[in-house]
């Protein structure tokens, strides 16, 4: 082996030794994650009354579907939908020429009947005097009296016919039965209409009513005259309504009932046909409160993953002091329906206890078991 080859082998061995010594050490996967500052709140017992929101339909305080009892051509409709009307105001008319002719004929019959009655009474009185003078037989006076009674009955029948035709004439004029608003005109002028056919829908919106379907158990927990809250409108405005009555099921097999609520104040946020939410107390709230203690949780502490709901609970080995490190643990919970009176809090039925501390506005970087630093702590107010 020459001296040149020997030098190259020595250089290669030295280079490999240097390269092996310069390799970086393997990373430590068990290095602790940095502590994240968080804001926590200590939850307390739920003191709000338990409620639920049920859908209801707004209806006018009064609603009348006007029709006629006669057949004829609708000659005019004097009001349009949206027009305000007063009691007795004319809304539509129906062709009344046949009825007017019948009235005229009935009046002529009355005139003829009255003339015949006057003549029959004169004949009866004359025959009665002749009978008193023993000039005629008794049977002739009796016949005259019977004839008078027949003519009087015919006169009365003619008067009754006149009254009937005058009543029919009133059916050709549709008038408003109360102060209200024309909600809809169902038939245009020129159409032929028949008895009982709906023509005009009239509503009184000075007072509104709300019908709410409920279960029998829920209805039994309410009292007539009780005040309930109604949530409606684009801004979720709240209005007070009075429970007027509880309407039972229409048949024996029905299990549901209906609440009838009344709102005395007219408001632009409510209109007939509108669907609103009615806040009612939970029927079995007392039983639930005896069985378990519910807690109040801020909405901004919730973590939702699919169908699961959870929170990050702060745990520390000992008594927590501000700025001391702590660890967060993910805990799955069960919540109840949020009542309208506490929009920033929701009731928790399972998974949390009074005194637990939860992280508010948890970031996506927080993981289960991660150390944190508490920067700000408070208490959830679970009292009404």
Helices and strands as residue ranges (DSSP letters): H 3-21, E 36-42, E 51-67, E 72-77, E 84-85, E 90-94, H 97-132, H 138-171, E 173-175, E 180-185, E 192-193, E 198-215, H 216-220, E 227-232, E 237-247, E 256-263, E 275-281, H 285-291, E 295-298, G 299-301, E 303-305, E 308-315, E 325-332, E 334-335, E 345-350, E 357-360, E 371-379
